[in-house]
Amino acid sequence: MSNLKHLKIAVLATDGFEQSELTEPVRALHEAGARPVVIAPHEGQIQGMKHDKPGDKVKVEQVLDHANAKDFDALVLPGGVANPDSLRINKEAVAFIRQFVQAGKPVAAICHGPWTLIEAGAVKGRKLTSWPSLRTDLKNAGAEWVDQEVVVDGMLVTSRNPDDLPAFNKALLKLLETHQGARAA
């Protein structure tokens, strides 16, 4: 894997994120040399969940209303149920996600994270996966839903659940490496 040290990656989340779906991609990005930045609608900390039990709190590094997609190379959308459910009704969050999609930047969403992609108008005609309960929502929004550990469709990487994190992280890093190489060429 090439060094991704010049890449700044937005990790958009709020209270109720599935802990491993935020911490594991952040760890993988750090190890690859990228700079992940945790962004949330409020300052302070956000509460993680370990399935249905409270997990650790994570420090918010940038407040959403001060974040601009132009300042980042890619976006990671962790799951958990409450996290994307809150973000998909937050106009600033949806607009932030839409900016990445419209700019053709890599976006990676896991578990319930694709809920926010529906609101951003980013799934029609796309092949992706998610937590199984989102299947009908995604299909109704025009996506082709498949049951695979990781799906890459252009600049979009999706996975189903925490068990898929190794494949999700590998696909995300590969996409970032490829995208970085294409931009440099």
N, CA, C and O of each residue as an XYZ file, in Angstrom:
740
protein
N       0.862     -1.188      0.000
C       0.000      0.000      0.000
C       0.896      1.236      0.000
O       1.814      1.333      0.815
N       0.645      2.158     -0.886
C       1.445      3.376     -0.926
C       1.081      4.268      0.251
O       0.044      4.099      0.893
N       1.949      5.204      0.506
C       1.737      6.114      1.615
C       0.654      7.130      1.234
O       0.744      7.785      0.196
N      -0.349      7.250      2.070
C      -1.462      8.166      1.811
C      -1.336      9.437      2.650
O      -2.342     10.059      2.992
N      -0.090      9.827      2.984
C       0.133     10.908      3.945
C      -0.409     12.262      3.508
O      -0.602     13.142      4.347
N      -0.655     12.445      2.244
C      -1.159     13.739      1.792
C      -2.688     13.808      1.800
O      -3.270     14.836      1.455
N      -3.335     12.703      2.197
C      -4.794     12.665      2.158
C      -5.420     12.998      3.504
O      -4.993     12.513      4.552
N      -6.439     13.835      3.441
C      -7.216     14.227      4.619
C      -8.622     13.649      4.419
O      -9.294     13.963      3.436
N      -9.057     12.810      5.350
C     -10.298     12.060      5.196
C     -11.316     12.492      6.244
O     -11.030     12.447      7.441
N     -12.485     12.905      5.813
C     -13.581     13.263      6.721
C     -14.254     11.981      7.204
O     -14.539     11.088      6.407
N     -14.506     11.892      8.501
C     -15.249     10.784      9.097
C     -16.448     11.426      9.785
O     -16.327     11.973     10.882
N     -17.605     11.354      9.131
C     -18.801     12.040      9.615
C     -19.622     11.107     10.498
O     -20.034     10.031     10.066
N     -19.855     11.532     11.740
C     -20.623     10.706     12.676
C     -21.240     11.589     13.749
O     -20.890     12.760     13.896
N     -22.164     10.999     14.493
C     -22.745     11.652     15.656
C     -23.036     10.587     16.703
O     -22.675      9.423     16.528
N     -23.678     10.977     17.774
C     -23.970     10.039     18.848
C     -24.704      8.813     18.314
O     -25.603      8.924     17.482
N     -24.300      7.635     18.812
C     -24.938      6.396     18.402
C     -24.224      5.665     17.281
O     -24.766      4.707     16.730
N     -23.007      6.101     16.929
C     -22.251      5.389     15.894
C     -21.802      4.031     16.440
O     -21.554      3.877     17.636
N     -21.705      3.060     15.543
C     -21.169      1.749     15.929
C     -19.659      1.921     16.091
O     -18.953      2.246     15.137
N     -19.182      1.698     17.305
C     -17.811      2.048     17.661
C     -16.759      1.507     16.697
O     -15.936      2.273     16.197
N     -16.770      0.218     16.431
C     -15.735     -0.362     15.575
C     -15.800      0.177     14.147
O     -14.785      0.220     13.452
N     -16.992      0.588     13.708
C     -17.137      1.086     12.340
C     -16.583      2.499     12.167
O     -16.456      2.988     11.044
N     -16.256      3.147     13.275
C     -15.543      4.422     13.225
C     -14.076      4.197     13.571
O     -13.189      4.649     12.846
N     -13.815      3.497     14.679
C     -12.434      3.380     15.154
C     -11.552      2.538     14.247
O     -10.374      2.856     14.083
N     -12.080      1.479     13.655
C     -11.250      0.619     12.803
C     -10.862      1.308     11.485
O      -9.692      1.246     11.107
N     -11.792      1.961     10.771
C     -11.344      2.708      9.578
C     -10.375      3.843      9.932
O      -9.421      4.091      9.195
N     -10.615      4.531     11.051
C      -9.702      5.601     11.467
C      -8.308      5.023     11.708
O      -7.312      5.602     11.272
N      -8.232      3.887     12.397
C      -6.942      3.245     12.658
C      -6.256      2.857     11.340
O      -5.066      3.112     11.155
N      -7.016      2.240     10.429
C      -6.450      1.818      9.141
C      -5.947      3.024      8.337
O      -4.889      2.957      7.710
N      -6.700      4.115      8.357
C      -6.283      5.327      7.642
C      -5.007      5.903      8.249
O      -4.085      6.279      7.525
N      -4.957      5.972      9.586
C      -3.734      6.456     10.259
C      -2.538      5.588      9.868
O      -1.478      6.108      9.518
N      -2.710      4.267      9.928
C      -1.617      3.348      9.617
C      -1.137      3.497      8.174
O       0.035      3.256      7.884
N      -2.029      3.890      7.273
C      -1.666      4.095      5.871
C      -1.077      5.481      5.624
O      -0.663      5.797      4.509
N      -1.042      6.304      6.674
C      -0.452      7.632      6.555
C      -1.434      8.755      6.300
O      -1.038      9.919      6.255
N      -2.713      8.429      6.132
C      -3.728      9.467      5.891
C      -4.057     10.178      7.200
O      -3.673      9.729      8.280
N      -4.765     11.278      7.086
C      -5.178     12.040      8.261
C      -6.700     12.047      8.354
O      -7.346     12.903      7.750
N      -7.291     11.102      9.105
C      -8.738     11.119      9.303
C      -9.126     12.203     10.305
O      -8.416     12.442     11.282
N     -10.258     12.855     10.052
C     -10.761     13.916     10.922
C     -12.211     13.583     11.277
O     -13.067     13.489     10.397
N     -12.479     13.403     12.579
C     -13.834     13.096     13.026
C     -14.642     14.393     13.059
O     -14.290     15.349     13.751
N     -15.728     14.397     12.296
C     -16.605     15.554     12.149
C     -17.982     15.184     12.680
O     -18.498     14.105     12.392
N     -18.574     16.090     13.458
C     -19.904     15.845     14.027
C     -20.697     17.149     14.048
O     -20.123     18.234     13.950
N     -22.019     17.036     14.176
C     -22.849     18.245     14.222
C     -22.634     19.111     15.464
O     -23.030     20.276     15.482
N     -22.013     18.552     16.495
C     -21.771     19.333     17.720
C     -20.336     19.114     18.184
O     -19.701     18.123     17.823
N     -19.833     20.046     18.987
C     -18.469     19.913     19.483
C     -18.437     19.003     20.706
O     -19.474     18.564     21.204
N     -17.235     18.735     21.171
C     -17.066     17.894     22.353
C     -16.749     16.465     21.977
O     -15.725     16.180     21.357
N     -17.650     15.561     22.365
C     -17.465     14.141     22.104
C     -18.758     13.549     21.562
O     -19.846     14.083     21.778
N     -18.614     12.430     20.851
C     -19.783     11.678     20.393
C     -19.739     10.299     21.032
O     -18.670      9.725     21.240
N     -20.924      9.780     21.338
C     -21.055      8.515     22.047
C     -21.098      7.340     21.075
O     -21.962      7.268     20.202
N     -20.150      6.422     21.243
C     -20.145      5.203     20.451
C     -21.031      4.146     21.077
O     -21.402      4.228     22.248
N     -21.359      3.154     20.271
C     -22.148      2.010     20.729
C     -21.411      0.738     20.334
O     -20.779      0.666     19.280
N     -21.506     -0.256     21.201
C     -21.029     -1.600     20.876
C     -22.294     -2.430     20.769
O     -22.770     -3.011     21.744
N     -22.819     -2.469     19.565
C     -24.127     -3.074     19.266
C     -25.195     -2.300     20.031
O     -25.470     -1.154     19.674
N     -25.804     -2.866     21.058
C     -26.881     -2.167     21.772
C     -26.443     -1.630     23.130
O     -27.284     -1.202     23.920
N     -25.137     -1.644     23.416
C     -24.603     -1.151     24.689
C     -23.705      0.059     24.433
O     -23.018      0.118     23.413
N     -23.708      1.029     25.362
C     -22.814      2.178     25.184
C     -21.347      1.742     25.094
O     -20.888      0.876     25.839
N     -20.646      2.357     24.180
C     -19.216      2.118     24.022
C     -18.454      3.328     24.522
O     -18.851      3.975     25.490
N     -17.365      3.622     23.854
C     -16.523      4.756     24.222
C     -17.012      6.033     23.560
O     -17.750      6.007     22.575
N     -16.580      7.146     24.130
C     -16.816      8.439     23.497
C     -15.589      8.778     22.658
O     -14.464      8.421     23.006
N     -15.824      9.468     21.555
C     -14.752      9.873     20.648
C     -14.771     11.394     20.539
O     -15.830     12.014     20.441
N     -13.576     11.980     20.559
C     -13.439     13.436     20.467
C     -13.824     13.920     19.070
O     -13.387     13.363     18.063
N     -14.644     14.959     19.029
C     -14.993     15.616     17.768
C     -13.834     16.548     17.418
O     -13.460     17.410     18.213
N     -13.275     16.371     16.234
C     -12.137     17.189     15.814
C     -12.552     18.421     15.027
O     -11.819     19.409     14.968
N     -13.743     18.354     14.419
C     -14.243     19.510     13.664
C     -15.762     19.469     13.691
O     -16.370     18.412     13.522
N     -16.364     20.626     13.906
C     -17.820     20.726     13.913
C     -18.301     20.844     12.469
O     -17.699     21.541     11.652
N     -19.387     20.155     12.177
C     -19.910     20.076     10.813
C     -20.114     21.436     10.164
O     -19.786     21.608      8.990
N     -20.649     22.405     10.898
C     -20.918     23.697     10.244
C     -19.644     24.475      9.910
O     -19.720     25.526      9.274
N     -18.475     23.979     10.326
C     -17.187     24.571      9.943
C     -16.433     23.705      8.944
O     -15.298     24.015      8.584
N     -17.060     22.615      8.492
C     -16.399     21.680      7.580
C     -16.839     21.945      6.142
O     -17.991     22.287      5.877
N     -15.895     21.779      5.231
C     -16.167     21.951      3.810
C     -15.574     20.762      3.069
O     -14.393     20.455      3.229
N     -16.378     20.102      2.270
C     -15.913     18.924      1.535
C     -14.693     19.236      0.666
O     -13.893     18.341      0.394
N     -14.537     20.476      0.229
C     -13.386     20.853     -0.602
C     -12.061     20.651      0.130
O     -11.013     20.506     -0.501
N     -12.110     20.642      1.469
C     -10.897     20.508      2.274
C     -10.499     19.050      2.515
O      -9.493     18.785      3.172
N     -11.280     18.109      1.990
C     -11.046     16.687      2.247
C     -10.946     15.908      0.938
O     -11.482     16.315     -0.093
N     -10.248     14.780      1.009
C     -10.050     13.932     -0.156
C     -11.066     12.806     -0.265
O     -11.276     12.259     -1.347
N     -11.698     12.456      0.853
C     -12.661     11.352      0.861
C     -13.520     11.463      2.122
O     -13.258     12.274      3.010
N     -14.564     10.611      2.169
C     -15.511     10.624      3.271
C     -15.779      9.203      3.737
O     -15.963      8.302      2.919
N     -15.801      8.999      5.060
C     -16.180      7.719      5.662
C     -17.445      7.947      6.487
O     -17.534      8.891      7.272
N     -18.432      7.048      6.285
C     -19.713      7.125      6.995
C     -19.913      5.852      7.812
O     -20.357      4.840      7.270
N     -19.590      5.883      9.114
C     -19.813      4.726      9.964
C     -21.308      4.469     10.139
O     -22.144      5.336      9.884
N     -21.616      3.254     10.582
C     -23.008      2.903     10.826
C     -23.398      3.069     12.277
O     -23.057      4.055     12.931
N     -24.126      2.069     12.765
C     -24.859      2.196     14.005
C     -26.254      2.611     13.563
O     -26.412      3.123     12.455
N     -27.241      2.412     14.371
C     -28.602      2.774     13.950
C     -28.875      4.259     14.167
O     -29.310      4.948     13.244
N     -28.626      4.756     15.371
C     -28.979      6.145     15.703
C     -28.148      7.164     14.926
O     -28.658      8.215     14.539
N     -26.871      6.858     14.697
C     -25.961      7.779     14.017
C     -26.463      8.193     12.630
O     -26.726      9.378     12.424
N     -26.608      7.274     11.670
C     -27.070      7.713     10.349
C     -28.528      8.150     10.341
O     -28.925      8.953      9.497
N     -29.328      7.636     11.268
C     -30.721      8.075     11.337
C     -30.787      9.554     11.712
O     -31.617     10.294     11.184
N     -29.912      9.986     12.626
C     -29.845     11.412     12.988
C     -29.248     12.250     11.862
O     -29.737     13.341     11.567
N     -28.192     11.738     11.236
C     -27.520     12.507     10.182
C     -28.390     12.682      8.945
O     -28.306     13.712      8.276
N     -29.223     11.697      8.630
C     -30.014     11.801      7.390
C     -31.120     12.843      7.473
O     -31.693     13.209      6.447
N     -31.432     13.328      8.670
C     -32.407     14.415      8.806
C     -31.730     15.745      9.129
O     -32.400     16.740      9.403
N     -30.402     15.755      9.094
C     -29.626     16.962      9.333
C     -29.237     17.538      7.964
O     -28.424     16.953      7.249
N     -29.821     18.685      7.607
C     -29.601     19.269      6.274
C     -28.128     19.532      5.982
O     -27.672     19.323      4.857
N     -27.378     19.992      6.988
C     -25.947     20.248      6.778
C     -25.194     18.959      6.486
O     -24.320     18.932      5.620
N     -25.528     17.884      7.207
C     -24.865     16.595      6.990
C     -25.156     16.073      5.591
O     -24.247     15.616      4.899
N     -26.406     16.138      5.173
C     -26.794     15.655      3.840
C     -26.093     16.484      2.758
O     -25.609     15.933      1.769
N     -26.041     17.787      2.942
C     -25.361     18.646      1.963
C     -23.861     18.330      1.910
O     -23.269     18.311      0.831
N     -23.254     18.084      3.062
C     -21.825     17.751      3.142
C     -21.558     16.458      2.364
O     -20.618     16.398      1.571
N     -22.363     15.444      2.580
C     -22.221     14.174      1.869
C     -22.410     14.379      0.371
O     -21.628     13.870     -0.432
N     -23.435     15.115     -0.002
C     -23.725     15.368     -1.416
C     -22.539     16.039     -2.110
O     -22.272     15.759     -3.279
N     -21.826     16.920     -1.407
C     -20.668     17.605     -1.993
C     -19.577     16.607     -2.388
O     -18.951     16.760     -3.438
N     -19.347     15.596     -1.563
C     -18.351     14.577     -1.896
C     -18.776     13.801     -3.135
O     -17.980     13.563     -4.044
N     -20.038     13.414     -3.150
C     -20.563     12.627     -4.264
C     -20.472     13.429     -5.567
O     -19.997     12.922     -6.583
N     -20.929     14.675     -5.527
C     -20.918     15.509     -6.727
C     -19.505     15.821     -7.212
O     -19.283     16.016     -8.406
N     -18.554     15.868     -6.282
C     -17.162     16.142     -6.652
C     -16.440     14.884     -7.140
O     -15.288     14.962     -7.566
N     -17.101     13.734     -7.081
C     -16.477     12.488     -7.520
C     -15.386     11.994     -6.590
O     -14.457     11.310     -7.021
N     -15.497     12.342     -5.308
C     -14.507     11.903     -4.321
C     -14.933     10.567     -3.721
O     -16.127     10.270     -3.670
N     -13.978      9.758     -3.265
C     -14.323      8.494     -2.633
C     -15.206      8.667     -1.395
O     -14.980      9.542     -0.559
N     -16.223      7.800     -1.309
C     -17.125      7.762     -0.156
C     -17.246      6.307      0.273
O     -17.504      5.430     -0.551
N     -17.058      6.054      1.566
C     -17.155      4.700      2.105
C     -18.199      4.687      3.213
O     -18.106      5.461      4.166
N     -19.196      3.806      3.093
C     -20.282      3.721      4.079
C     -20.481      2.271      4.487
O     -20.468      1.371      3.648
N     -20.664      2.054      5.778
C     -20.820      0.696      6.285
C     -22.073      0.580      7.143
O     -22.470      1.528      7.821
N     -22.681     -0.591      7.100
C     -23.821     -0.955      7.945
C     -25.043     -0.081      7.626
O     -25.593     -0.176      6.529
N     -25.469      0.764      8.564
C     -26.594      1.674      8.347
C     -26.158      2.991      7.697
O     -27.001      3.831      7.384
N     -24.850      3.176      7.493
C     -24.324      4.401      6.886
C     -24.966      4.774      5.558
O     -25.154      5.963      5.300
N     -25.317      3.798      4.686
C     -25.932      4.151      3.409
C     -27.281      4.876      3.516
O     -27.739      5.455      2.531
N     -27.920      4.855      4.681
C     -29.139      5.661      4.854
C     -28.870      7.109      4.458
O     -29.693      7.738      3.793
N     -27.722      7.634      4.864
C     -27.408      9.028      4.560
C     -27.173      9.235      3.074
O     -27.435     10.316      2.547
N     -26.679      8.198      2.392
C     -26.466      8.289      0.943
C     -27.790      8.402      0.193
O     -27.866      9.062     -0.844
N     -28.833      7.759      0.718
C     -30.163      7.886      0.106
C     -30.589      9.346      0.141
O     -31.011      9.898     -0.875
N     -30.479      9.968      1.301
C     -30.891     11.377      1.454
C     -30.069     12.310      0.575
O     -30.569     13.338      0.118
N     -28.813     11.957      0.339
C     -27.938     12.791     -0.484
C     -28.139     12.536     -1.981
O     -27.463     13.144     -2.811
N     -29.069     11.638     -2.324
C     -29.336     11.340     -3.731
C     -28.197     10.611     -4.414
O     -27.959     10.804     -5.606
N     -27.482      9.766     -3.658
C     -26.256      9.165     -4.175
C     -26.347      7.678     -4.502
O     -25.324      7.060     -4.797
N     -27.547      7.082     -4.458
C     -27.609      5.631     -4.657
C     -28.294      5.183     -5.936
O     -28.136      4.028     -6.332
N     -29.042      6.044     -6.589
C     -29.779      5.644     -7.787
C     -28.813      5.136     -8.852
O     -27.856      5.815     -9.223
N     -29.091      3.916     -9.338
C     -28.267      3.321    -10.372
C     -26.950      2.746     -9.868
O     -26.128      2.301    -10.669
N     -26.736      2.747     -8.559
C     -25.482      2.262     -7.976
C     -25.678      0.882     -7.380
O     -26.774      0.546     -6.931
N     -24.628      0.086     -7.372
C     -24.627     -1.225     -6.738
C     -23.955     -1.072     -5.379
O     -22.843     -0.552     -5.285
N     -24.638     -1.528     -4.322
C     -24.072     -1.404     -2.995
C     -24.661     -2.431     -2.045
O     -25.586     -3.169     -2.385
N     -24.099     -2.456     -0.844
C     -24.585     -3.323      0.212
C     -24.738     -2.499      1.480
O     -24.342     -1.335      1.535
N     -25.319     -3.121      2.498
C     -25.584     -2.437      3.763
C     -26.037     -3.471      4.780
O     -26.057     -4.669      4.500
N     -26.400     -2.993      5.961
C     -27.091     -3.837      6.917
C     -28.376     -4.292      6.225
O     -29.013     -3.485      5.548
N     -28.778     -5.552      6.369
C     -29.919     -6.081      5.615
C     -31.226     -5.299      5.744
O     -32.022     -5.288      4.805
N     -31.465     -4.651      6.872
C     -32.740     -3.931      7.031
C     -32.860     -2.706      6.134
O     -33.953     -2.157      5.991
N     -31.754     -2.263      5.526
C     -31.795     -1.119      4.611
C     -32.074     -1.536      3.169
O     -32.249     -0.685      2.298
N     -32.114     -2.825      2.921
C     -32.269     -3.343      1.564
C     -33.441     -2.695      0.820
O     -33.264     -2.184     -0.286
N     -34.625     -2.712      1.414
C     -35.806     -2.157      0.745
C     -35.669     -0.653      0.549
O     -36.028     -0.134     -0.509
N     -35.156      0.057      1.553
C     -34.957      1.507      1.418
C     -34.038      1.816      0.239
O     -34.321      2.707     -0.562
N     -32.943      1.077      0.139
C     -31.982      1.314     -0.937
C     -32.564      0.960     -2.297
O     -32.378      1.698     -3.265
N     -33.265     -0.162     -2.376
C     -33.890     -0.554     -3.642
C     -34.946      0.471     -4.057
O     -35.038      0.816     -5.235
N     -35.738      0.959     -3.108
C     -36.747      1.970     -3.408
C     -36.121      3.287     -3.867
O     -36.757      4.065     -4.578
N     -34.883      3.531     -3.462
C     -34.172      4.740     -3.891
C     -33.427      4.525     -5.207
O     -32.730      5.423     -5.680
N     -33.575      3.328     -5.802
C     -32.991      3.081     -7.116
C     -31.665      2.347     -7.125
O     -31.036      2.227     -8.176
N     -31.225      1.851     -5.971
C     -29.954      1.129     -5.913
C     -30.152     -0.349     -6.220
O     -31.245     -0.893     -6.063
N     -29.080     -0.979     -6.659
C     -29.049     -2.436     -6.768
C     -28.369     -2.928     -5.489
O     -27.170     -2.721     -5.302
N     -29.134     -3.577     -4.611
C     -28.612     -4.041     -3.329
C     -28.143     -5.474     -3.469
O     -28.862     -6.312     -4.014
N     -26.929     -5.772     -2.975
C     -26.400     -7.135     -2.985
C     -25.895     -7.487     -1.591
O     -25.518     -6.610     -0.814
N     -25.894     -8.774     -1.288
C     -25.437     -9.262      0.005
C     -24.002     -9.763     -0.140
O     -23.761    -10.952     -0.351
N     -23.048     -8.825     -0.022
C     -21.615     -9.135     -0.128
C     -20.881     -8.376      0.961
O     -21.358     -7.342      1.428
N     -19.709     -8.887      1.375
C     -18.997     -8.226      2.470
C     -18.510     -6.832      2.091
O     -18.436     -5.954      2.951
N     -18.184     -6.616      0.841
C     -17.783     -5.292      0.382
C     -18.161     -5.151     -1.087
O     -18.026     -6.089     -1.873
N     -18.637     -3.964     -1.439
C     -18.978     -3.659     -2.829
C     -18.320     -2.325     -3.171
O     -18.443     -1.347     -2.433
N     -17.623     -2.307     -4.299
C     -17.026     -1.065     -4.801
C     -17.714     -0.747     -6.118
O     -17.676     -1.548     -7.052
N     -18.343      0.418     -6.196
C     -18.998      0.894     -7.412
C     -18.461      2.289     -7.684
O     -18.909      3.261     -7.076
N     -17.514      2.387     -8.585
C     -16.888      3.681     -8.845
C     -16.181      4.183     -7.605
O     -15.282      3.523     -7.084
N     -16.584      5.346     -7.132
C     -15.971      5.953     -5.951
C     -16.718      5.612     -4.660
O     -16.486      6.239     -3.627
N     -17.603      4.631     -4.715
C     -18.404      4.255     -3.547
C     -18.012      2.871     -3.041
O     -18.018      1.899     -3.797
N     -17.671      2.791     -1.752
C     -17.355      1.531     -1.079
C     -18.405      1.314     -0.002
O     -18.657      2.209      0.804
N     -19.030      0.122      0.023
C     -20.013     -0.179      1.071
C     -19.774     -1.584      1.618
O     -19.282     -2.472      0.922
N     -20.140     -1.752      2.886
C     -20.082     -3.050      3.554
C     -21.280     -3.191      4.470
O     -21.996     -2.225      4.732
N     -21.496     -4.442      4.966
C     -22.718     -4.771      5.699
C     -22.663     -4.546      7.202
O     -23.640     -4.075      7.785
N     -21.537     -4.874      7.849
C     -21.517     -4.888      9.317
C     -20.084     -4.940      9.832
O     -19.150     -5.022      9.035
N     -19.892     -4.894     11.162
C     -18.532     -4.904     11.712
C     -17.688     -6.108     11.288
O     -16.467     -5.990     11.188
N     -18.304     -7.252     11.039
C     -17.535     -8.416     10.599
C     -16.849     -8.169      9.257
O     -15.860     -8.827      8.936
N     -17.366     -7.233      8.480
C     -16.822     -6.921      7.158
C     -15.712     -5.869      7.196
O     -15.168     -5.514      6.150
N     -15.370     -5.366      8.381
C     -14.398     -4.271      8.466
C     -13.048     -4.566      7.811
O     -12.501     -3.665      7.174
N     -12.477     -5.764      7.924
C     -11.199     -5.986      7.230
C     -11.325     -5.765      5.711
O     -10.470     -5.116      5.107
N     -12.371     -6.295      5.106
C     -12.571     -6.118      3.658
C     -12.907     -4.664      3.331
O     -12.433     -4.127      2.330
N     -13.727     -4.026      4.175
C     -14.105     -2.627      3.992
C     -12.866     -1.735      4.014
O     -12.677     -0.908      3.121
N     -12.022     -1.902      5.036
C     -10.824     -1.073      5.156
C      -9.869     -1.305      3.991
O      -9.288     -0.356      3.464
N      -9.706     -2.554      3.594
C      -8.816     -2.874      2.470
C      -9.324     -2.213      1.189
O      -8.541     -1.625      0.442
N     -10.634     -2.307      0.932
C     -11.210     -1.704     -0.275
C     -11.106     -0.177     -0.229
O     -10.821      0.455     -1.247
N     -11.335      0.417      0.949
C     -11.218      1.866      1.099
C      -9.797      2.316      0.801
O      -9.595      3.255      0.031
N      -8.815      1.664      1.397
C      -7.420      2.057      1.182
C      -7.001      1.874     -0.278
O      -6.275      2.702     -0.827
N      -7.459      0.797     -0.897
C      -7.141      0.568     -2.313
C      -7.753      1.667     -3.184
O      -7.101      2.176     -4.095
N      -9.013      2.033     -2.899
C      -9.659      3.093     -3.669
C      -8.921      4.419     -3.481
O      -8.725      5.158     -4.445
N      -8.517      4.721     -2.267
C      -7.784      5.960     -2.011
C      -6.450      5.970     -2.757
O      -6.056      6.985     -3.332
N      -5.766      4.835     -2.740
C      -4.492      4.724     -3.441
C      -4.684      4.922     -4.948
O      -3.925      5.649     -5.589
N      -5.698      4.271     -5.498
C      -5.997      4.391     -6.926
C      -6.405      5.814     -7.279
O      -5.937      6.369     -8.273
N      -7.283      6.408     -6.462
C      -7.760      7.775     -6.711
C      -6.594      8.769     -6.618
O      -6.483      9.685     -7.433
N      -5.735      8.577     -5.621
C      -4.568      9.450     -5.465
C      -3.652      9.341     -6.669
O      -3.138     10.348     -7.155
N      -3.443      8.108     -7.160
C      -2.610      7.893     -8.344
C      -3.197      8.530     -9.588
O      -2.474      9.102    -10.405
N      -4.516      8.430     -9.729
C      -5.199      9.020    -10.903
C      -5.106     10.535    -10.868
O      -4.926     11.173    -11.905
N      -5.230     11.121     -9.671
C      -5.137     12.575     -9.550
C      -3.741     13.070     -9.858
O      -3.569     14.147    -10.427
N      -2.733     12.277     -9.480
C      -1.339     12.674     -9.699
C      -0.943     12.580    -11.162
O      -0.043     13.284    -11.619
N      -1.623     11.704    -11.895
C      -1.249     11.457    -13.316
C      -1.643     12.579    -14.235
O      -1.395     12.508    -15.439
